[in-house]
Amino acid sequence: MATQARAARRRKARAAKKNNGSEWNVRRWLQCIGKLVAAILVIIGLPSAVGFIVDALPNVQIEARGNPDASQPFSTAFLLSNTGRFPAHAIDVECVITELRMSNGTLIRGNRIAAIDGMHVSKLRAGDTVPVPNACSTVTDGPFVVGGDILIKAQYRYPWPWTSPHTTQARFFAQRQSDGSLIWLKHPDQPE
């Protein structure tokens, strides 16, 4: 009887050991699966978070607006707009003349820069648009412009003080309309 009791206890101990081992294996597998799921979430989530932040940063765009005076191409104003989700700060705008053809045959070439007087915007909120006068008009007094190529640059900062300035630019060319007036259009090689 004593031997039978001992054998029964041994069987019980072996069964308990097997159960503990299988419980430990299940727990270990669950931990491995949990770590794998966490790693997958990090691998997917990190690029998504970076993409969201980059998409949310201020994005200043420059577009040509209608020309109020058809005989004066420099009466065209330009629009600055912020398509990001954060505001852009300390925006300075300038016009760079790469080429102008005048009515008297004069050709002006070579990166002449004209700062736009008073064109400093301290803050451009997300979704806001502000008109910008054409600064290049200050460079050309006298004969009329009959064609040309200009570059409007806007330098701005992100809302955080430690960030460096960013520059966006848009290149425009003058095109004669059927009524003889000139308008500024975005250059064909300018990315949208």
C-alpha positions in Angstrom: 0.0 0.0 0.0 2.8 2.3 0.8 4.3 1.6 -2.6 1.0 2.3 -4.3 0.6 5.6 -2.4 4.1 6.6 -3.3 3.5 5.8 -7.0 0.2 7.8 -6.9 2.1 10.8 -5.4 4.8 10.5 -8.1 2.1 10.4 -10.8 0.4 13.4 -9.3 3.8 15.3 -9.1 4.6 14.5 -12.7 1.2 15.6 -13.8 1.6 18.9 -11.9 5.0 19.4 -13.4 3.6 18.9 -16.9 0.8 21.4 -16.2 3.2 23.9 -14.9 5.4 23.4 -17.9 2.5 23.9 -20.4 1.3 26.9 -18.5 4.8 28.4 -18.6 5.0 27.7 -22.4 1.6 29.3 -23.0 2.7 32.4 -21.0 6.0 32.5 -22.8 4.2 32.3 -26.2 1.8 35.1 -25.2 4.7 37.3 -24.2 6.4 36.7 -27.5 3.3 37.4 -29.4 2.8 40.6 -27.4 6.3 41.8 -28.1 5.9 41.0 -31.8 2.6 43.0 -32.0 4.3 45.9 -30.2 7.2 45.8 -32.6 4.8 45.8 -35.6 2.9 48.8 -34.1 6.2 50.7 -33.6 7.3 49.9 -37.2 4.0 51.1 -38.6 3.4 53.9 -36.2 6.7 55.7 -36.3 6.7 56.5 -40.0 3.0 57.5 -39.7 3.8 59.9 -36.9 6.7 61.4 -38.8 4.5 61.7 -41.9 1.8 63.5 -39.8 4.3 65.9 -38.3 5.9 66.7 -41.7 2.4 67.2 -43.2 1.4 69.4 -40.3 4.4 71.8 -40.6 3.8 75.2 -42.1 3.8 75.1 -45.9 3.8 78.5 -47.6 2.7 78.6 -51.2 2.9 81.5 -53.7 0.3 82.0 -56.4 -0.3 84.8 -58.9 -3.5 86.7 -58.4 -5.5 88.6 -61.0 -4.1 91.7 -62.7 -6.1 94.8 -61.8 -4.5 97.0 -64.4 -4.0 95.1 -67.7 -1.6 97.7 -69.1 0.8 97.3 -66.1 2.1 93.7 -65.6 3.6 94.7 -62.2 0.2 95.6 -60.8 -0.3 91.9 -60.4 -0.4 90.9 -56.8 0.7 87.5 -55.5 -0.9 85.5 -52.8 0.9 83.8 -49.9 -1.0 81.0 -48.3 -0.2 78.5 -45.5 -1.5 75.0 -46.3 0.1 73.4 -43.2 -1.6 72.8 -39.9 0.8 75.1 -37.9 1.4 78.8 -38.4 4.4 80.2 -40.2 6.3 83.0 -38.5 8.5 85.9 -39.6 7.8 85.8 -43.3 9.9 88.1 -45.5 9.1 88.3 -49.2 11.4 89.4 -52.1 11.2 89.5 -55.9 14.2 88.4 -58.0 14.2 89.5 -61.6 15.9 86.9 -63.7 14.9 88.6 -67.0 12.8 91.5 -68.2 12.3 92.6 -71.8 11.3 96.3 -72.1 9.3 98.1 -74.8 12.4 100.1 -75.8 14.4 96.9 -76.5 16.3 96.9 -73.2 16.9 93.5 -71.7 17.4 93.3 -67.9 19.1 90.1 -66.8 20.8 88.7 -63.8 19.1 88.2 -60.4 18.3 91.7 -59.4 16.6 91.5 -56.0 13.9 93.9 -54.9 12.7 93.6 -51.3 9.0 94.3 -50.9 8.7 97.4 -48.8 6.9 96.6 -45.6 6.3 93.0 -46.7 7.0 91.3 -43.5 4.2 89.1 -42.0 4.8 88.2 -38.4 2.4 85.3 -38.4 0.5 83.4 -41.1 -2.0 81.1 -39.5 -2.8 77.7 -41.0 -5.3 78.1 -43.9 -4.8 81.9 -44.1 -3.9 83.8 -47.3 -2.3 87.3 -47.5 -1.9 89.4 -50.7 1.7 90.5 -51.6 2.4 93.4 -53.9 4.8 92.8 -56.8 8.1 94.3 -55.6 9.7 94.0 -59.0 7.8 97.2 -60.1 10.2 99.2 -58.0 13.0 98.1 -60.3 11.5 99.2 -63.6 10.6 102.8 -63.9 10.2 104.1 -67.4 9.6 101.8 -70.5 6.9 99.2 -70.3 7.6 95.5 -69.7 6.9 93.4 -72.7 8.0 90.0 -71.3 10.0 88.6 -68.5 10.8 86.0 -65.9 10.7 86.7 -62.1 11.1 84.6 -58.9 9.1 85.4 -55.8 10.8 84.1 -52.6 9.3 83.8 -49.2 11.4 83.0 -46.2 9.7 81.9 -43.0 10.2 80.1 -39.7 8.4 77.2 -38.1 6.6 78.1 -34.8 9.4 76.8 -32.6 12.3 79.2 -31.8 15.1 76.6 -32.4 14.2 76.0 -36.0 16.1 77.5 -38.9 14.4 79.6 -41.7 12.8 77.9 -44.6 12.4 79.3 -48.1 9.7 78.7 -50.6 9.9 80.2 -54.1 7.8 80.3 -57.2 9.0 81.3 -60.7 6.6 83.2 -63.0 6.8 84.4 -66.6 4.9 87.2 -68.3 2.6 86.1 -71.1 0.9 88.5 -73.5 -2.9 88.0 -73.7 -5.2 88.5 -76.7 -6.0 92.0 -75.6 -2.3 93.0 -75.5 -2.0 92.9 -71.7 0.6 90.9 -69.8 -0.1 88.5 -67.0 2.2 86.5 -64.8 1.9 82.7 -65.0 3.6 80.0 -63.0 6.6 78.8 -65.0 6.1 75.3 -66.6 9.1 73.8 -64.9 7.9 75.1 -61.5 6.8 72.1 -59.3 3.2 72.4 -58.0 
